[in-house]
Amino acid sequence: MLDKFKKIILKYRKFLVFFVSLVIFSLILYDVFKKEIIFYDDLAHNFLVKILRNDILTIIMKFITNLGSGLVLVLISLTIFVIVKDKRKGISVIINLLLITVINLLLKIIIQRPRPDGFNIIIETGYSFPSGHSMISTAFYGFLIYLLYKNIKNKVLKNIICITLFVIILLIGISRIYLGVHYASDVIGGFFISIAYLIIFIEIVPKFLKIIDDKAKK
């Protein structure tokens, strides 16, 4: 019975992660609508801004946050498209970046949460929830993790690169709180809605592009 249950979990694990991610995002969204600042927003602010913030760390965090900027992600996407032999992968990376950017903008417009005020180091415009850097970086670098995990044969190299990209995603989110342009709930919400999106994207888009490519060859 237990083995059968494990097999079911393994078989449907992607959809389980999708469901859990969507539920967590919904709960955060409910709290955002119910009250402006959630308790862990204050905890993260007190730790990252009031305790950890210093000149050297600020320079590091500004560099890290730029890894999730539009310019950097576009340049990486174009570079990937140029250097990869399988152009479907390059096109998938570009489509992924465009889709997640549009979805993030639509969510921001619908939710309209104001950004934190009074302790920001950098200037950002637009609404706060969900964090664009966190959401877009999770989808972008997360998709790269998926592609690299599927295509790199050297296990050690694969693990090093994938773990590095995972850490970059986390640090980009932390940098947004540290720099004072997002609440922790913006970042966490961005992470989880992006995970849910990425599962659907990986299931649909690469297969769709393969069908188009196969038809074009006939």
N, C-alpha and C positions, 0 to 999 in steps of 0.2 A: 504493500500500500504506500509506504513511504517512498520507495523507489519510483513508483508510478507518479506520485505527486511531484517529485523532483524533476522527472522528465517533462511533465506539463509546464512547470515553472521555466525550465530551460527553453522549451519550445516557444513559449509566449513571453519570454523575458523582455523583449523589445517593447511589446505593447504594455507590459506591466510598468516598465520605466516611463513610457509615454503617459500612462494614466496617473501615476504617482506625481510626475512632474507637473502635469496639468492641474492636479488637485492642490499641490503646494502653491503654484502660481495663483490659483483662484482664491485660496485662503489669504495670501498676502494682498491680493487686489481688494478683497473684502475689507481687510484692515485699513488699507489706504483710503478707501471711500468712507470708512466709518470714522477715522480720526487721522489727523494730518501727520503726526509723528508716532511711530510704534516704539515700544520699549527698547528693542534691540537697535533701533536707530540711534538712540541716546548712548547705549553701551558702546557701539562701534565708534561713534563720534568722540566720546570721552577717551577711549583708548588710543585711537589712531591720530586724532587731532590734538587733544589736550596733553597727552602723555608722550606719544612717539614723535610728534612733528619736530623736525630740526632742519637746519640748512642743507646738510649733506643728504639726508633722506629725501628731502624735497626735490633735489636735483635728480635723484634716482627715480622717484615716483613720476616726475615729469617725463623722463625718458620712457619708462614703462607704459605710461598712458598713451604715448604716441604710437606704440605698437598696435593699438586698437583704433588709431585714427583712420579716417577715410582714405587719405593720401597713401599711407603705408599699405593698407589692405588692397587698394587698387593696383599699386605697383607690384605687390606680391602676386596678385591674380594674373596680371599681364605677363609677368616673368614666367609663371608656371605655364601659362598658355603657350608661350614661345618655346620653352625648353622641353616640354613633354612630347613624346612621340604620339601617344594616344590623345588626339585633340578632344575627344569626348570628355576626358577628365578635366582638361583645361576649360572647356565650355561649362562643365558642371560647377567648377569653382567660381566662375564669373556669374553664372545664374544664381548660385547660392548667395553670393554677396549682394546681388541686386534684390533678390527676394526678401532676405532678412532685413535689409535696409528699409524697404517699403513697408514691411510688416511693423517694424519698430516705429516708423514715423506715424503710421495709422493708429497704433496703440497709444502713442503719446498724445495725438490729437483727440482721441476719444476720451482718455482718462484725465488729461490736463492737470497733472499734479505740478505745483510750483517747485522750483529747485530750492535747495537750502540757501539761506541768506545769512551773510555776516561773517563767514569764516572761510570763504573760498579763496584759494591762491591763484587760480586761473579763471578766466572769464568764459562762460558758456551760455549760449542762448537756447531757447526752446524749453519744452517741458521736461520733467524729471523722471517719470515712471513709464515704462521700465528703462533702465540705463542703456543707452545706445551702444556705448563701448562694450559693456558686459554682454549684452544680448548678441550683438553682431560678432564680437570676438569669439564667443562660445560657438556660434554657428560656423564661422569661418575657419578658425583653428581646429575646431572639433571635426569638421569635414576633412581637413588635412590629416588629422590623426587617423581617421577612418581609412583614407586612401593609402597612407603610408603603412598602416598596420596590415592592409590587404596586399601590398605590393613589395614591401621590403622583406627579403628572405633572411637576412642576418638578424637573428633574434636580439642580440645585444644592442646592435645599432638601432633596430626598430624600437626597442624599449626605451633607450636613451632619448631618442627624438620625440617619441610620443609623450613621455613623462615631462620633457622640457616644454612642449607645447601646452600640456595640461597646466603646468605651473605658471606659464605665461598668461593663460586665461584667468587663473585665480588672481594673479598679481595685478592684472589690468583692472579687475573689479575692485580690488582693495585700493588701488591708486585713485579711483574715482571718489571713494569715501575720504581718503587721506587729503586729497586736493580740495575737498569741500564742495564739489559740484553735484554730489548725489548722496542720498540716504542709503543706508545698508539695505533697506527693503527694495530700493530701486535696483540695486546690484543683484541681490538674491533672486528677485522676481525675473530679472533679465536672464540670469543663468537658467532657471527652470523652464521658462517658456521657450527658450532657445533649444534646450535639450528635447522638448516635445516636438518642436518644429523640425529639428535635425533628424529625428527618427523617421518622420514622414518623408522628408526630403530624400533621405538615403534609400527609402523603399520605392519611391516613385521616379524621381528625375533621372538617375543613371540608367535605369531600365528603359525609360521613355526615349532617351537619347540613343540607346542601343538599337531600339526598334526603328527609329528614323534612319540611323546609319545603315542598318541592314537593308532597308527598303531602297535607300539611295544607291547601294551597290548592285542591286538586281537589275 
